[in-house]
Amino acid sequence: LEGRDVRVVYDSDVVTKAPVQQALARLVGFLESRGARVRVAYLPHEAEGKTGVDDWLVAGHTVAELEGLLEPLRSRARTAPPIQVEILDEELQTLRRPLALLDGRAYAALSLPCRVSREGGENGQAAPTREWRPFVLRDDGRLFGAGADEPLEALGFAVELPPLPRNARTLSPRAVKRYREGYRPEDVAGLVGRVAGVYDHFIDFGRSLGSQGEMCRLAACLSLATYFLPAWTVIGYLWFTGEKGAGKSQAGTVWALTSYLGRVVLSSGTFAALRDLAEAGAALVFDDAEVLADPRKADPNKRELALAGNRRGVQVPLKERQGDNWVLRWVDAFAPRAFTAIARPEDVLASRCIVIPLVRTADRGRANRDAVAERYWPANAQALVDDCWMLALWLLPEAEAVWAELDGEGEVLGRDLEPWRAALATARLLDRHGAPGLEGTVRAVMARYREERADYWADDHTGAVVRVLVEYVEEQVAAGGEPRPGADTLDTLDTADTSPGYVLSASAIAQRIQEVAAAEREEEQVGEWATPTRIGITLRNLRLRKERGADRKRTRGWRFTLADVRALATAYGVQTSLGEGATPTMGGPSTAHCTPSGEVSRVSAGAHDAPGDGRQGNPSGVVGE
């Protein structure tokens, strides 16, 4: 090539495309390095698109005209037209989970097997291949993706999904076709019955929180609630507990196999795998969860990921290596969880859980069947999962409205409602679509659960104190008497206030808790925490007011009114007969003390020096603080 003239003709897109410009520059550089004299013919770029040299000559242009376009390589090709940038009012949305709710529309992101035909091969015939292609199915049955109703770009948002196992239980290709054709799982009662039937086939709920039928329907709601996760803001954990052989792992397995992307994982599972599953919103069952409950034995990262995530927006920060740098990544941990363990959860975790007790079954069929083997299922497993997916895709927008209705829930409040709210919302939604009585079943089991959970003496210290206050006021109300004006008001700034109310000492409350704890659980020292000092701290945290004696030095006890007790009972879920019409016995502020028999009694103000009251000169009438 030394000393030779070389003419290079490129298609006209060299004018607008940087990659083509770079390729041309490399070619010219190579030729010139061999001693050639290189000139480039830049074809005019038409508005309709790229112009090739063959197209240009066919259009009637001559070689002489082509020679006239020759020039040295441009140091900088003509730039593309300037771009326009507009700042949007809202951030760009991204579909990050296989089942999502965006702008009031439900979407299911899927990877489906396809036969792809391309032009080519021998004799110009198509050469079909089998590939997995991404698609997004909308709640109205419209499918987005290559060769579908619309391309993915028409969605208006990006699709970024975490990697899922190939055998993950997602919507099958056959179900996608049926949904596009207009099928909807309108037999909601039948679907609930099929899910409940799986539980009934494998799990014996005898001596649990309700009858076999009630527990199976509740469990069906708990499974179906996982599919509606995009509509919820909080979801309770499940904790299956019982002695060895009680069927805890079996129950967890059934819940996983009937739930959204359900998986049973062991504590030995890698953190990376758990992270990707949690980020997809998968329902995870942690078998033998005692290790996770113990911070001294568990991997702190896995423990944090396993125990966090009952509320939307909870994210776990991670440092990950990308090339030579470490970058911060946030993992969305909001996902359903279930645990199986012999021990019950510790107090804080228990407040986020629905604890389902199980005992060993005498039913041979349930004891010997294995839920992992689908041949034992009373219904086709994939068909059941397909209907659950389609039900959620169909009703997710409505589920969000049902969830908002429960903001006005009055039966249970706050932390006591949170573990049950998803099950209640699911039951109410399905009630309206042909599964009558489902919400009533969930509420009945919830009421019994709260009654059993009222083991305040051992597990909930603040609840134990509130229960003593409630029982004490109930005793006074039952004694009769007319309320005086202002009985439900208390000026907390006036320490000399003598308006009607009650005064109860911390030592009296402590003694009452210890007595009840000893009577209910004789084999354990469960009431040892109840000391006057700890009770006093609890009363102070409840914002009750200290009542002091006439010399304003000695504390007589803690002052509270009927309204205070009503509010505390509602807030802490303590069952009480103190309705709005309840009236306390009033004859002035009352003071409780412990009699020699250990009973809590009441003495009206002004009776401190009454003879024979057993206080032997104690002017306050109160034992301890």
C-alpha positions in Angstrom: 0.0 0.0 0.0 3.0 2.3 0.2 2.3 5.4 -1.9 -1.0 4.2 -3.3 -4.3 6.2 -3.3 -7.1 4.5 -1.4 -10.7 5.7 -1.5 -13.0 4.7 1.3 -16.8 4.9 1.0 -19.0 4.4 4.1 -22.7 4.5 4.5 -24.1 7.9 5.4 -24.7 7.0 9.0 -21.0 7.7 9.6 -22.2 11.3 9.9 -24.5 10.7 12.9 -23.2 7.5 14.7 -20.2 7.6 16.9 -19.5 3.8 16.6 -19.4 4.1 12.8 -17.1 7.1 13.0 -14.7 5.2 15.3 -14.7 2.2 12.9 -13.9 4.5 10.0 -11.1 6.2 11.9 -9.5 2.8 12.8 -9.6 1.7 9.2 -8.1 4.9 7.9 -5.4 4.8 10.6 -4.5 1.2 9.6 -4.2 2.1 5.9 -2.1 5.2 6.5 0.2 3.2 8.8 1.0 1.1 5.7 1.9 4.2 3.6 -1.4 4.6 1.7 -2.9 8.0 0.8 -6.4 7.8 2.1 -9.4 9.9 1.2 -13.0 9.4 2.3 -16.2 9.9 0.4 -18.9 11.2 2.8 -22.3 10.3 1.3 -25.1 12.8 2.1 -27.4 11.7 5.0 -31.0 11.8 3.9 -33.8 12.6 6.3 -35.4 9.2 5.6 -32.4 7.4 7.1 -29.1 5.8 6.1 -27.8 6.0 2.5 -25.6 3.2 1.2 -23.2 3.6 -1.8 -25.3 1.1 -3.8 -28.5 3.0 -3.1 -26.7 6.2 -4.1 -25.5 4.9 -7.4 -28.9 3.3 -8.2 -30.5 6.6 -7.6 -28.7 7.9 -10.8 -25.5 9.4 -9.4 -22.2 8.8 -11.3 -18.8 7.7 -10.2 -17.6 11.2 -11.1 -20.0 12.6 -8.5 -18.7 10.1 -6.0 -15.2 11.3 -6.7 -16.3 14.8 -6.0 -17.3 13.8 -2.4 -13.8 12.7 -1.5 -12.0 14.5 1.2 -9.5 13.7 4.0 -10.8 12.0 7.1 -12.6 14.6 9.1 -11.0 15.1 12.5 -14.5 15.4 13.9 -17.6 14.2 12.1 -20.6 16.3 12.1 -22.4 16.1 15.4 -25.9 14.8 15.8 -28.7 17.3 16.4 -28.6 18.6 20.0 -30.7 16.7 22.4 -33.4 18.2 24.6 -33.6 17.4 28.3 -36.8 17.9 30.3 -36.9 17.4 34.1 -39.9 15.3 34.9 -42.3 16.0 37.8 -42.0 12.4 39.1 -39.3 9.9 39.4 -39.0 7.1 36.8 -40.9 4.0 37.9 -39.3 0.5 37.7 -40.9 -2.9 38.0 -38.6 -4.7 40.4 -40.7 -7.7 41.4 -42.5 -10.4 39.4 -45.8 -9.3 40.8 -46.3 -5.5 41.2 -48.8 -2.7 41.5 -47.9 0.5 39.7 -50.2 3.5 39.3 -53.2 1.4 40.2 -52.5 -1.3 37.7 -51.2 -4.8 38.4 -48.4 -6.4 36.4 -46.9 -9.8 36.3 -43.3 -10.0 34.9 -42.5 -13.4 33.5 -39.8 -15.3 31.6 -41.6 -17.6 29.1 -40.2 -20.3 26.8 -40.6 -19.2 23.1 -39.9 -20.6 19.6 -38.1 -17.9 17.8 -37.9 -18.0 13.9 -35.3 -15.9 12.1 -34.7 -15.5 8.4 -31.6 -17.4 7.2 -30.3 -20.9 6.9 -30.2 -22.9 3.7 -32.5 -21.8 0.9 -33.5 -18.8 2.9 -35.8 -20.8 5.2 -36.4 -19.9 8.8 -34.2 -21.5 11.5 -36.4 -21.7 14.6 -34.7 -21.8 18.1 -36.1 -22.1 21.6 -35.4 -19.3 24.0 -36.6 -17.8 27.2 -38.0 -14.3 26.6 -39.1 -11.6 29.1 -42.8 -10.6 29.1 -45.1 -8.5 31.2 -48.8 -9.3 31.6 -51.1 -6.5 32.7 -54.3 -7.0 34.8 -56.5 -6.4 31.7 -54.8 -9.3 29.8 -52.6 -7.2 27.6 -49.1 -8.8 27.1 -46.0 -6.7 26.5 -42.9 -8.2 24.9 -41.4 -9.3 21.6 -44.1 -10.6 19.3 -46.8 -9.8 21.9 -49.6 -7.1 21.9 -47.1 -4.4 22.5 -43.3 -4.1 23.0 -41.8 -3.8 26.5 -41.0 -0.2 25.7 -44.7 0.6 25.6 -45.0 0.0 29.3 -43.6 3.4 30.2 -41.3 2.1 32.9 -38.2 -0.1 33.2 -38.2 -3.8 34.2 -35.4 -4.8 36.5 -36.0 -8.2 38.2 -33.7 -10.0 40.5 -32.6 -13.5 39.3 -35.0 -16.2 40.2 -34.6 -20.0 40.3 -35.6 -21.6 37.0 -38.1 -23.9 38.8 -39.7 -21.0 40.7 -43.5 -21.3 40.9 -44.6 -18.5 38.6 -47.5 -18.2 36.1 -47.2 -21.0 33.6 -47.3 -20.3 29.8 -50.6 -22.0 29.5 -52.1 -19.8 32.2 -50.8 -16.7 30.5 -52.6 -17.7 27.3 -55.8 -18.4 29.2 -55.6 -15.0 31.0 -55.1 -13.2 27.7 -58.2 -15.0 26.3 -60.3 -13.6 29.2 -60.2 -16.3 31.8 -60.5 -15.1 35.4 -60.6 -17.3 38.5 -64.1 -16.2 39.4 -64.9 -19.3 41.5 -63.2 -17.7 44.5 -64.9 -19.9 47.0 -63.7 -22.9 45.1 -60.1 -21.6 45.0 -60.1 -20.9 48.8 -61.5 -24.4 49.3 -58.7 -25.9 47.2 -56.0 -24.1 49.1 -57.6 -25.0 52.4 -58.0 -28.6 51.2 -54.2 -28.9 50.8 -53.7 -27.9 54.4 -56.5 -30.3 55.5 -54.8 -33.1 53.6 -51.4 -32.7 55.3 -51.8 -30.8 58.6 -53.7 -31.8 61.7 -54.7 -28.6 63.5 -56.3 -30.4 66.4 -55.9 -28.5 69.7 -54.7 -25.5 67.9 -56.4 -22.1 67.8 -59.7 -23.3 66.3 -61.4 -26.2 64.6 -59.8 -28.1 61.7 -62.1 -26.3 59.2 -61.4 -22.8 60.7 -57.7 -23.3 60.8 -57.5 -24.6 57.3 -59.5 -21.5 56.0 -57.3 -19.2 58.0 -54.2 -20.9 56.6 -55.6 -20.5 53.1 -56.0 -16.7 53.7 -52.5 -16.5 55.0 -51.2 -18.2 51.9 -53.3 -16.1 49.5 -52.3 -12.9 51.3 -48.7 -13.4 50.1 -49.8 -12.9 46.5 -51.4 -9.5 47.4 -48.2 -8.2 49.0 -47.9 -5.2 46.6 -51.2 -3.9 48.1 -50.1 -4.2 51.7 -47.9 -1.9 53.8 -47.2 -4.4 56.6 -47.5 -8.2 56.8 -47.3 -10.5 59.9 -44.9 -13.4 60.2 -46.0 -16.9 60.9 -44.4 -19.0 63.6 -45.3 -22.7 63.7 -44.4 -24.1 67.1 -44.8 -27.4 68.9 -42.8 -30.3 70.3 -40.8 -32.7 68.1 -43.0 -34.5 65.5 -45.8 -31.9 65.8 -45.7 -31.2 62.1 -44.1 -27.8 62.2 -41.9 -28.3 59.1 -44.8 -29.9 57.2 -47.0 -26.9 57.9 -44.2 -24.6 56.8 -43.7 -26.5 53.6 -47.4 -26.4 52.8 -47.5 -22.7 53.4 -44.4 -22.2 51.1 -45.8 -24.3 48.3 -49.1 -22.5 48.3 -47.6 -19.0 48.7 -46.1 -16.5 46.3 -42.7 -17.8 45.1 -42.6 -19.9 48.3 -39.3 -21.5 49.4 -38.2 -23.5 52.4 -34.7 -22.4 53.4 -32.4 -23.7 56.1 -30.1 -21.6 58.2 -27.2 -22.9 56.2 -28.5 -21.2 53.0 -26.2 -18.6 51.6 -26.8 -14.9 52.2 -26.7 -14.1 48.5 -29.5 -16.6 47.7 -31.7 -15.3 50.5 -31.0 -11.7 49.4 -32.3 -12.3 45.8 -35.3 -14.2 47.0 -36.2 -11.5 49.5 -35.7 -8.8 46.9 -38.3 -10.7 44.7 -40.8 -10.7 47.6 -40.7 -14.4 47.9 -42.5 -16.1 50.8 -39.6 -17.7 52.8 -39.9 -20.4 55.4 -37.0 -20.7 57.8 -37.0 -24.2 59.2 -35.5 -24.9 62.7 -35.4 -21.1 63.3 -33.9 -21.4 66.8 -30.5 -20.6 65.4 -31.8 -17.4 63.8 -33.4 -16.3 67.0 -30.1 -16.5 68.8 -27.9 -13.5 67.8 -24.8 -15.3 69.2 -25.1 -18.3 66.8 -26.6 -16.8 63.6 -24.9 -15.0 60.8 -25.7 -11.3 61.5 -26.5 -10.5 57.9 -28.8 -13.5 57.5 -30.5 -12.8 60.8 -31.1 -9.2 59.8 -32.5 -10.2 56.5 -34.7 -12.9 58.0 -36.1 -11.0 60.9 -36.5 -7.6 59.2 -38.9 -6.8 56.4 -42.5 -7.0 57.8 -43.1 -3.4 56.7 -42.9 -1.8 53.3 -39.9 0.4 52.7 -37.6 -1.7 54.9 -34.2 -2.0 53.1 -31.0 -3.7 54.1 -27.8 -1.9 53.0 -25.0 -4.0 51.6 -21.6 -3.3 50.3 -20.8 -5.2 47.0 -17.7 -5.3 44.9 -18.0 -4.1 41.3 -14.7 -4.3 39.5 -12.1 -2.5 41.6 -14.6 -0.6 43.6 -17.1 -1.2 46.5 -20.6 0.1 45.9 -23.6 0.4 48.3 -26.6 -1.6 47.4 -30.0 -1.5 49.0 -32.0 -4.7 49.2 -35.8 -4.5 49.5 -36.5 -6.8 52.4 -40.3 -6.5 52.5 -41.5 -10.0 52.0 -43.6 -12.7 53.8 -41.8 -14.9 56.3 -42.6 -18.0 58.3 -40.6 -19.8 60.9 -40.7 -23.3 62.5 -39.3 -23.9 65.9 -39.9 -25.7 69.1 -39.5 -22.6 71.2 -41.8 -19.6 70.9 -40.3 -16.3 69.6 -38.9 -13.7 71.9 -41.1 -10.8 72.9 -40.2 -8.3 70.2 -40.4 -10.8 67.3 -43.6 -12.3 68.8 -45.3 -9.0 68.4 -44.8 -9.3 64.7 -45.9 -12.9 64.5 -49.0 -15.1 64.4 -47.9 -18.0 66.6 -49.7 -21.2 65.5 -49.3 -24.1 68.0 -49.3 -27.7 66.8 -49.3 -31.0 68.5 -48.4 -34.5 67.2 -51.2 -36.0 65.2 -52.7 -39.5 65.7 -54.0 -39.4 62.1 -52.0 -41.9 60.1 -52.7 -40.3 56.7 -51.7 -36.8 57.7 -48.7 -38.1 59.6 -47.3 -40.2 56.7 -47.9 -37.9 53.7 -45.2 -35.7 52.4 -46.3 -32.4 51.0 -43.2 -32.1 48.9 -44.4 -35.0 46.8 -47.0 -33.5 44.5 -48.6 -36.8 43.8 -50.1 -36.7 47.3 -51.8 -33.3 46.7 -55.6 -33.3 46.5 -55.4 -30.8 43.7 -53.1 -30.1 40.7 -50.2 -28.1 42.2 -49.4 -26.0 39.1 -53.0 -25.3 38.3 -53.5 -24.1 41.9 -50.5 -21.8 41.8 -51.7 -20.5 38.4 -55.1 -19.6 39.8 -53.5 -17.8 42.8 -51.4 -15.7 40.4 -54.3 -14.9 38.2 -56.5 -14.0 41.2 -53.9 -11.6 42.5 -53.3 -10.0 39.0 -57.1 -9.6 38.7 -57.9 -8.2 42.2 -54.7 -6.4 43.2 -56.0 -2.9 42.4 -59.1 -3.6 44.5 -57.0 -5.1 47.3 -55.3 -1.8 47.9 -58.7 -0.1 48.5 -59.7 -2.9 51.0 -56.4 -2.4 52.9 -57.3 1.3 53.3 -60.7 0.3 54.8 -58.9 -1.3 57.7 -57.5 2.0 58.8 -60.8 2.4 60.7 -60.6 -1.0 62.4 -61.8 -0.7 66.0 -61.7 -4.3 67.3 -57.9 -4.4 67.4 -55.4 -1.6 67.2 -51.8 -0.8 66.3 -49.2 -3.5 66.9 -51.9 -6.1 67.8 -53.6 -5.6 64.4 -50.5 -5.6 62.2 -49.8 -9.4 62.1 -53.5 -10.0 61.2 -54.2 -7.1 58.9 -53.1 -8.9 55.7 -55.2 -12.0 56.5 -58.2 -9.8 57.4 -57.9 -7.7 54.2 -57.6 -10.9 52.1 -60.6 -12.4 53.7 -62.7 -9.3 53.2 -61.7 -9.0 49.6 -62.5 -12.7 48.9 -65.7 -12.4 50.9 -66.9 -9.8 48.3 -66.0 -12.1 45.4 -67.9 -15.2 46.4 -66.3 -16.7 49.6 -68.8 -15.6 52.3 -67.9 -16.0 55.9 -64.2 -15.9 55.4 -63.6 -12.7 57.3 -65.8 -13.9 60.2 -63.7 -17.1 60.4 -60.4 -15.1 60.6 -61.8 -12.8 63.2 -63.1 -15.7 65.3 -59.6 -17.3 65.3 -58.0 -13.9 66.0 -60.2 -13.4 69.0 -59.3 -16.8 70.5 -55.6 -16.1 69.7 -55.7 -12.9 71.6 -57.3 -14.6 74.6 -54.6 -17.2 74.6 -51.9 -14.6 74.1 -53.2 -12.8 77.3 -50.4 -14.6 79.2 -49.4 -11.1 80.2 -47.7 -12.1 83.4 -44.9 -13.9 81.7 -44.5 -12.3 78.3 -45.8 -8.7 78.2 -44.8 -6.7 81.2 -46.6 -3.5 80.3 -49.7 -5.5 79.3 -49.6 -7.1 82.8 -49.6 -3.7 84.5 -52.5 -2.5 82.3 -54.5 -5.6 83.0 -54.1 -5.1 86.8 -55.3 -1.5 86.4 -58.3 -2.7 84.3 -59.3 -5.4 86.7 -59.0 -3.1 89.7 -61.3 -0.5 88.1 -63.7 -3.2 87.0 -64.0 -4.3 90.6 -64.8 -0.7 91.7 -67.3 -0.2 88.9 -69.0 -3.5 89.9 -69.3 -2.3 93.5 -71.8 0.4 92.3 -72.0 4.1 93.0 -72.8 7.2 91.0 -70.1 9.1 89.1 -69.4 12.6 90.1 -68.9 15.4 87.5 -65.5 15.4 86.0 -64.9 11.8 86.9 -63.1 11.2 83.6 -60.8 14.2 83.8 -57.6 14.9 85.6 -55.6 18.0 85.7 -52.1 16.6 85.3 -50.5 19.9 86.2 -52.1 20.2 89.6 -50.5 17.9 92.0 -53.0 18.9 94.7 -55.9 17.9 92.6 -58.6 15.9 94.5 -61.0 15.2 91.6 -62.4 11.7 91.5 -60.0 9.0 90.4 -58.0 6.1 91.6 -54.6 5.8 93.3 -52.8 2.5 93.2 -49.3 1.7 94.5 -46.6 0.0 92.5 -46.1 -2.5 95.2 -49.8 -3.5 95.1 -49.6 -4.0 91.4 -46.4 -6.1 91.7 -48.0 -8.3 94.4 -51.1 -8.9 92.2 -49.0 -9.9 89.2 -46.8 -12.3 91.2 -49.9 -14.0 92.7 -51.6 -14.5 89.3 -48.4 -15.6 87.7 -47.7 -18.1 90.4 -51.3 -19.5 90.1 -51.2 -19.8 86.3 -47.7 -21.2 85.8 -46.7 -22.8 89.1 -43.6 -24.5 87.6 -41.9 -21.3 86.5 -40.8 -18.2 88.3 -42.5 -16.0 85.7 -43.5 -13.1 88.0 -40.0 -12.4 89.4 -39.7 -9.3 87.1 -42.6 -7.6 88.8 -40.8 -5.5 91.5 -42.2 -2.2 92.7 -39.3 -0.4 91.1 -39.9 -1.9 87.6 -43.6 -1.4 88.0 -43.0 2.3 88.8 -40.9 2.7 85.7 -43.7 1.2 83.6 -46.3 3.4 85.1 -44.2 6.4 84.5 -43.7 5.4 80.9 -47.5 5.1 80.6 -47.6 8.8 81.6 -49.6 8.2 84.8 -49.1 10.7 87.6 -47.7 10.2 91.0 -50.0 11.0 93.9 -48.1 12.4 96.9 -49.2 12.8 100.5 -50.1 16.0 102.3 -46.5 16.7 103.1 -45.8 16.4 99.3 -42.8 14.2 100.1 -44.1 10.6 100.4 -45.6 9.0 97.3 -49.1 7.5 98.0 -49.2 5.8 94.6 -50.1 6.5 90.9 -53.2 8.5 90.0 -55.5 7.5 87.0 -59.1 7.9 85.9 -61.7 5.7 84.3 -60.9 7.4 80.9 -57.2 6.6 81.4 -58.0 2.9 81.9 -60.4 2.7 79.0 -57.7 4.1 76.7 -55.0 1.8 78.0 -57.3 -1.2 77.7 -58.0 -0.3 74.0 -54.4 0.4 73.2 -53.1 -2.8 74.7 -55.9 -5.1 73.6 -57.1 -6.0 77.2 -60.6 -7.3 77.2 -62.8 -5.2 79.5 -66.4 -4.5 80.4 -65.6 -0.8 80.9 -67.6 0.6 78.0 -68.5 4.2 77.6 -71.4 3.7 80.0 -69.4 2.2 82.8 -69.3 4.2 85.9 -66.7 4.0 88.7 -67.4 3.9 92.4 -66.6 7.4 93.5 -66.3 8.8 97.0 -63.1 10.7 96.5 -59.7 9.4 95.2 -59.2 5.8 96.1 -56.0 4.1 97.3 -55.2 0.4 97.0 -53.1 -1.5 99.4 -52.2 -5.1 100.1 -54.0 -6.7 103.0 -52.3 -9.5 105.0 -54.2 -12.0 102.8 -52.5 -10.5 99.7 -55.8 -9.1 98.3 -55.9 -5.7 96.7 -58.4 -3.5 98.5 -59.6 0.1 98.1 -59.7 2.9 100.8 -61.4 6.2 100.1 -59.5 9.4 100.6 -59.9 10.8 104.1 -59.9 7.3 105.7 -56.2 7.0 106.2 -56.4 7.0 110.0 -59.3 4.6 110.2 -58.7 2.0 112.9 -58.3 -1.7 112.1 -57.2 -1.2 108.5 -54.1 -3.3 109.1 -51.7 -0.5 108.1 -50.3 0.1 111.7 -49.7 3.8 111.4 -48.8 4.0 107.7 -50.4 7.3 106.9 -50.4 6.8 103.1 -52.2 3.4 103.2 -49.8 2.2 100.5 -47.2 -0.5 100.6 -44.1 0.5 98.7 -43.9 2.9 95.9 
